[in-house]
Amino acid sequence: MSEGRSSAGSPGSAPTVLRMVLGRRLQERRQEAGVSLEDAARALRVTTLTIRRLEKAEVALKPLYVEKLLETYGADRQERDEFVAFAERANEPGWWHAYRDVVPGWFSAYVSLETGAKTLRTYEPHYVTGLLQTPAYARAVLSGGFPNDGDEDLARRVDLRLRRSALLERADSPTLWVVMEEAVLHRVVGGPEVMREQIDRLLEFSELPHVSVDVVPFAAGAHVGTCAPFTYFRFEEPELPDIVYSEILSGAMYLDQRSDVVAHLEAHNRMSLLSSDAQSRALLNRMRKEYS
């Protein structure tokens, strides 16, 4: 992932978590060997910019490139073979690649990060977070967001969203901590029946040990998080930095500079203190009754 603020490119260019890990390891191996960017670039007959992009997982890591770089760094045959095998795995398309016709390029990277994360923290001022949406709620949200879609494309977008939510049922499921505004519950998406079903799902998931749902009440007034929705990712792999995703109308930003990440993490912490678990559940139950 590029340093600072960046937008993802085409679906095929979205870095998988494995590719990010490999890029970081190649950078560490080059630095350990005392090889400069210029020397690495000469070994591949490319520019130093290409080496930087390889190490930041902004381009696919060709196995031949990986082997040549490791040879330049003085790696033995076993180490080169291990890196090449890693590169082949890292270049395999993710399961979401089958949906590339309906997934914006800037969102492909999000699905990859979501799939590989150990911890997810989200802030949602407008809608229920995608991982907790029911099929009917997801369809209503997506039909509003993509008004020109035909039935087939809309169905594929809904299917992708539901497949994403399956990660919460894995044995190694990540921790999900959702902070959302009370306004989300008042926005009638799909009608009262859809909203009631959606709130039931939120109540159900909030009882799981790895899922937390905090609802910031209107009574909290102005607070630090009155901004765009965002998601914070933390990974098991020590090579990977924490990353924050923030979405805008026509794209997204992926932030990994520490100052940006810390600012979002602190905002999430502050917002979570504005409502207790008991208060959030009481608010969810009250709103469910209103839709009955």
N, C-alpha and C positions, 0 to 999 in steps of 0.2 A: 504494500500500500504506500502510495507516495507520501512524503512528509508534508504535514500541514493540511491545507484544504485542497481537495481534489474531487473530481467527478469521475465516476466509472465510465468506461468506454463501451464498446459493443458487447453483446452477451458473451461472445467467445473470448473476450479479453478479461472478463471478470476473474480475478485471482481466487483460486481455491485456497483454503487455509493451508493445505499441504504445500502449495507453491510458495506461499508466503514464508513458511518455515524453511523450505529449501533455499529460498533467496537469502534469508538471514544467515543460514549456516554457510552458504558460499561466501558471503561477506566476511563472516568471522574467520573462515579458513584462509581467505586471501590475506586478511590482516595479520593472522598468526604467522603466515609464511613471509610476511614483509614485502608482499608484491603490491606495487602501486596500481592504481586504476589504469594508468597509461600502459604499463607492462601487460596487464590482463587484456586490455583492448588490442594490443599488438599481437598477442597469442591467437586471438580469434579473427584478427583483421577487421575489427569493427571500431566504432568510436567509443570514447569513454562514457558518453551518454548511454550507449547500449548496455555497457557493463552496469552502470547505475540502475538502469531500468530492469535488468535481470535480477539484481540483488534486491530490488524493491517489489519484485513480482508484478511489474507492470506489463511484462511480455512473457510469453510461454518460454520455459526453459528446455531447449532442445537437448536431448541426451548427449549428442555429439559435442555440443558446446560445454555441457557440464563435465564431460570426460576430459576435454582439452584443458579446461580451466584447472581441474584437479591435478592434471599432469603438470601444468605450469606451477602449481602450488607445492609440488613435490610429494603428492599423495602416492601411496603404494597401490598395487593392483586391487587388493581387497577393498580399500577405501573408495577407490574410483568406481568399482562395481556397485558398492552400496549406494553411492550418490546417484549413479545412473538409474538403478532400480527405483530409487526414490523419485527421480525426475519422471520416469515413465508413469508411476502412480499419480504424481502431482498433475500430469497433463491429461489424465482421464477426465472426460466431462462429468460434471455433477449430475445427479438425477434430474435437477431442474432444467438441464439443457434441453430436454424434450419439450419444454414449454417456451422455447426461445422466441416463438412467433407471437406470443402474447405477453412476454416479459420485457419491460423497458431495459435498455442496456445498463442504465445506472442502477437498476434494482437487482441485477444478477449477482453482483458482489454482495449485496445484503443477504441474499438467501444462503450464499456460501458461508458468510460469517456467522449467521444464525445457526446453521447446521453444525458448525464446528466449535461454537462457544461453550464455555463452562458456566458462565453467568450472563444473564441478560437483564438489563434494567431499562424500562421504557417509561416515557412520559407521554400521555395522550390527552390533549385538550378537546378533541373533536369526536373521535370514534373509539369503540372498544378495540384494543390492540389485536392485530390480525391473528395471532396464535390462539386467541380465546374466542374468536367469532364462530357463531353457529352457521350452518350452510345458508339459511334464509337471510340472516343478517349480512353475511358476506356478499351474497348476491345483490342485496339492496344497496350496499355501500359501493360495490364495483360497478353496478349499472349506473349509479349517479356519477362516479368518477370517470367512466368511459361510455358516455352517452351514445357514441356512434358505433359501438360494438354490435355485431350480430349475435344471435342466440348461441352459436357454436363457440365464438371467441369468449363470450361472457361465461359460458359453462366451463371452459378451460381455465379461465382466471380463478373461478370459484374452486375448481378441482385442485389447482396449484396451492391455493390458500389452505385448503383442508389437508393436503399432503404435508405442508409445512408444519401444521399443528401436531402432526404425529410424533414429532420429536419430544413432546412433553410426556409421551407414554413409553419412551425408551427406558431400558434398564439403567442407562447412563444419562438420563435426562438432565439438561441444564437447570440451574435455578433461575426462575423467572420472577421478577419483582416489578409489578405494574403500579404506577401512580397515574391516576386519571382524574379529570375534573368532573364534578357533579353534572356539569352541562352535558357530558356524554350520555347520561341516563335520561336527560330531558329531550334530547334530540330524537324524535320519533323516526327511526329507520325501519322501513318496511311495515309499519303499523303496530298497534298495541300487542297483538299476539306474538309477533316476531320479537318485540322488545321484552315481553315476559319470558319467552324462551331463552333469550340472550342473558337476561339477568339470572335465570336459573343456572345457566352454564357458569357464569361468574361465581355464583355462590358455591357451586359444586367444586370448581377448580381451586377456589380460595381455601378449601379444606385440605388440599394436598400439601404435604410437607415441603415440597420444592416450589410452590407457587404462592405468591403474596399479592393481594389486590387491595390497594389503598385508594379511597375515593376522597379527593379534596373537596370539602363542602363549600357552597357559596359563601357561607358565613366566615370563611377564612380570609375573605377579602383579597386585596392585592398581595401577590407573593412573587418570589424570585423566578418561578417557573412559568409565568404568563408569557409564553413564547411559542415557538414552533415545536411540534412533536420531535422527540429524539429517542434513540436507542443506544445504550452503552453495552459494549461487548468486552468480556474478559475471557481469556483462553487458558487451557491447561498447559500449552506449550510455553516454556519460559522464553523462547526466542521472540514471541509475539507481544507487541505492546497492546495496551488497552486501546480500543477504538470507539469513537462515537459517530453515529450516523444521524444526519439531520436532513430532512426532506423539504424541498420547495416545490413550487407548482410544476416546473419543467425539468427537474432533476434532483440531485442530492449531493451532499458533501460528506466525505469520510475524513474525520479528524483524528490524528494520532499524536499531535504535539501535546506534550504533557500539560501545558497551561490550559489548552482547550478541554482536554479530557477531565482534568481536575475540576474545572469550572462546572461542567455538566454533572459530574459525580456529586459535588457539593450541593448543587441545586436539587438533585434527586433526593439526597439525604434530608435537606431542609423541608422539601415538600412532603416527604413521608411522615414527618413529625406533626403535620397539620391535621392528621386524622388517625385514630387508633384502629386496630383490627375490629374491635367491637363497634365503634362508630361507623366504620365502613360497612360492616355487615348489616347494621341497623338501617343505614341509608339504602342499601340494596334491597332489603326486605320491604321498606316503605315504598320505594318506587315500583317494586313488583306488584304490590297491592293496588297502586294507582293504575296499573295497566290491566288489572283483572276486571 
